[in-house]
């Protein structure tokens, strides 16, 4: 099986602090890869390097055979990123957030609303599609943030601490969703500090 992600000696320093220290690993296509560590271990910093938000201080990495230093534009078209805190707009409705994100990713105009409605149904949010994002519960906000990251049919989904702050029911439904995405062949890179979550979800 081909690798979706290859990381070799990747390092990130901020002045005196080494946040990520020469890590190497590979992620196979179609797997759920658990990236574990306590808070402050460098998980988010690693995700930010792999997704083009931070420049590495050393080492190398490739995603779908594209180099993270020279081909980040190509990489961004093929990945979805769900940060720990939502990046959607409080003043927009659920469907408008998705359509706007689709526009940013260059999804064809005719496809935007169809794709947004399809995702709202998948995530159980269709009944609330016209409600403002700020009126959503924490679990619904998380679900819509993941839906937005999937709007352009990415090959790889980066999920940073997806169930932090969710109640038991919302966390369970989110885990079921992740299993469902995996069955569709999407590669998932999941950061977590919950061992049980990694056990339940990850290869």
C-alpha positions as CSV (number, residue, x, y, z in Angstrom):
1,X,0.0,0.0,0.0
2,X,1.3,3.4,-0.9
3,X,2.1,6.1,1.7
4,X,-0.1,9.1,1.9
5,X,2.4,11.0,4.2
6,X,6.1,10.5,4.6
7,X,8.0,12.5,7.3
8,X,11.7,12.3,7.8
9,X,13.6,14.0,10.7
10,X,11.0,16.9,10.8
11,X,12.0,19.6,13.2
12,X,10.5,22.9,14.4
13,X,12.2,25.4,16.8
14,X,11.0,28.6,18.1
15,X,14.1,30.5,19.3
16,X,15.2,28.5,22.4
17,X,12.4,26.0,22.3
18,X,12.4,22.9,20.1
19,X,8.7,22.1,19.7
20,X,9.2,19.2,17.3
21,X,12.5,17.2,17.5
22,X,13.5,15.1,14.4
23,X,10.4,13.0,14.1
24,X,10.0,10.4,11.3
25,X,6.9,8.4,10.4
26,X,4.7,7.3,7.5
27,X,1.0,7.1,7.0
28,X,-0.5,4.6,4.6
29,X,-3.3,5.6,2.2
30,X,-6.7,4.9,3.6
31,X,-5.7,4.4,7.2
32,X,-6.7,6.3,10.4
33,X,-3.3,7.3,11.8
34,X,-3.3,8.2,15.5
35,X,-0.7,10.9,16.5
36,X,-0.6,10.7,20.3
37,X,1.0,12.8,23.0
38,X,0.1,14.9,26.0
39,X,-0.7,18.6,25.6
40,X,2.4,20.6,24.6
41,X,4.1,17.6,23.0
42,X,4.2,19.3,19.5
43,X,1.2,17.6,17.9
44,X,-0.4,20.8,16.6
45,X,2.9,22.2,15.5
46,X,3.5,19.0,13.4
47,X,0.1,19.4,11.8
48,X,0.8,23.0,11.0
49,X,4.0,22.1,9.3
50,X,2.3,19.4,7.3
51,X,-0.5,21.7,6.2
52,X,1.6,24.7,5.3
53,X,1.0,27.0,8.2
54,X,4.5,26.7,9.7
55,X,7.8,26.3,7.8
56,X,9.9,23.5,9.2
57,X,13.3,24.4,10.8
58,X,14.7,21.1,9.4
59,X,13.9,17.7,8.0
60,X,11.5,16.9,5.2
61,X,8.0,15.6,4.5
62,X,5.8,14.8,1.6
63,X,2.1,14.4,1.2
64,X,0.7,12.4,-1.7
65,X,4.3,12.6,-3.1
66,X,4.2,16.5,-3.0
67,X,7.0,18.2,-1.0
68,X,5.7,20.3,1.9
69,X,8.2,23.0,1.2
70,X,7.9,23.4,-2.6
71,X,4.4,22.0,-3.5
72,X,2.2,23.3,-0.7
73,X,-0.3,24.8,-3.1
74,X,-0.9,21.3,-4.7
75,X,-1.1,19.8,-1.2
76,X,-3.8,22.3,0.0
77,X,-6.1,21.3,-2.8
78,X,-6.0,17.6,-1.7
79,X,-6.3,17.9,2.1
80,X,-8.9,19.0,4.6
81,X,-7.9,20.5,7.9
82,X,-10.0,20.6,11.1
83,X,-8.3,22.7,13.7
84,X,-8.9,22.3,17.4
85,X,-10.9,25.6,17.5
86,X,-13.4,26.1,14.7
87,X,-12.6,28.4,11.8
88,X,-16.1,29.0,10.6
89,X,-18.2,32.2,10.8
90,X,-20.6,32.8,13.7
91,X,-22.7,35.2,11.6
92,X,-23.3,32.8,8.7
93,X,-25.8,30.0,8.6
94,X,-24.7,26.4,8.5
95,X,-25.3,26.1,4.7
96,X,-23.7,29.5,4.0
97,X,-20.6,28.6,5.8
98,X,-20.3,25.4,3.7
99,X,-21.0,27.2,0.4
100,X,-18.5,29.9,1.3
101,X,-15.8,27.3,2.1
102,X,-16.6,25.5,-1.2
103,X,-16.1,28.8,-3.0
104,X,-12.7,29.2,-1.3
105,X,-11.6,25.7,-2.4
106,X,-12.7,26.4,-6.0
107,X,-15.6,23.9,-6.0
108,X,-17.6,24.5,-9.2
109,X,-20.5,26.9,-8.7
110,X,-23.2,24.3,-9.8
111,X,-21.9,21.8,-7.3
112,X,-21.5,24.0,-4.2
113,X,-25.1,23.9,-2.8
114,X,-25.6,20.2,-3.8
115,X,-22.4,19.2,-2.0
116,X,-23.2,21.4,1.0
117,X,-26.7,19.9,1.4
118,X,-25.3,16.4,1.0
119,X,-22.8,17.0,3.8
120,X,-25.5,18.6,6.1
121,X,-27.6,15.4,5.7
122,X,-24.6,13.1,6.3
123,X,-23.8,15.1,9.5
124,X,-27.4,15.2,10.7
125,X,-27.5,19.0,10.5
126,X,-29.9,19.5,7.6
127,X,-32.8,20.6,9.8
128,X,-30.6,23.4,11.1
129,X,-29.0,24.4,7.8
130,X,-30.5,27.9,8.0
131,X,-29.6,28.6,11.6
132,X,-26.6,30.8,12.4
133,X,-23.5,28.9,13.3
134,X,-23.3,30.7,16.7
135,X,-26.6,29.1,17.7
136,X,-25.2,25.6,17.2
137,X,-24.2,23.3,20.2
138,X,-20.5,22.4,20.6
139,X,-21.0,19.0,19.0
140,X,-22.9,20.6,16.0
141,X,-20.1,23.2,15.6
142,X,-17.5,20.4,15.5
143,X,-19.5,18.4,13.0
144,X,-20.0,21.4,10.7
145,X,-16.3,22.3,10.9
146,X,-15.5,18.7,9.7
147,X,-18.1,19.0,6.9
148,X,-16.4,22.2,5.8
149,X,-13.1,20.4,5.6
150,X,-14.6,17.7,3.4
151,X,-16.4,20.1,1.0
152,X,-13.8,19.7,-1.8
153,X,-13.5,15.9,-1.6
154,X,-10.0,15.8,0.0
155,X,-7.9,12.7,0.0
156,X,-6.5,13.3,3.5
157,X,-8.3,14.8,6.5
158,X,-6.3,16.3,9.4
159,X,-8.3,16.2,12.6
160,X,-6.7,18.0,15.6
161,X,-8.1,16.8,18.9
162,X,-11.6,16.3,17.4
163,X,-13.5,15.3,20.5
164,X,-12.0,17.8,23.0
165,X,-14.7,19.6,24.9
166,X,-17.6,17.4,23.5
167,X,-20.1,15.6,25.7
168,X,-20.2,11.8,25.6
169,X,-23.1,11.6,23.1
170,X,-21.5,14.2,20.7
171,X,-18.1,12.5,21.0
172,X,-19.6,9.1,20.2
173,X,-21.4,10.4,17.1
174,X,-18.2,12.0,15.9
175,X,-16.3,8.8,16.3
176,X,-18.9,7.0,14.3
177,X,-18.5,9.6,11.6
178,X,-14.7,9.1,11.5
179,X,-15.2,5.4,11.0
180,X,-17.7,6.1,8.2
181,X,-15.2,8.5,6.5
182,X,-12.5,5.8,6.7
183,X,-14.8,3.3,5.0
184,X,-15.0,5.8,2.1
185,X,-11.2,5.5,1.7
186,X,-10.2,8.9,3.1
187,X,-6.9,8.9,4.9
188,X,-7.3,10.4,8.4
189,X,-4.5,11.9,10.5
190,X,-5.9,12.2,14.0
191,X,-4.1,13.9,16.9
192,X,-5.3,13.0,20.4
193,X,-4.2,12.7,23.9
194,X,-6.9,10.2,24.7
195,X,-5.5,6.6,24.6
196,X,-9.0,5.1,24.5
197,X,-9.9,7.2,21.5
198,X,-6.8,6.1,19.6
199,X,-7.6,2.5,20.5
200,X,-11.2,2.8,19.2
201,X,-10.4,4.6,16.0
202,X,-6.9,4.2,14.8
203,X,-4.9,1.7,12.8
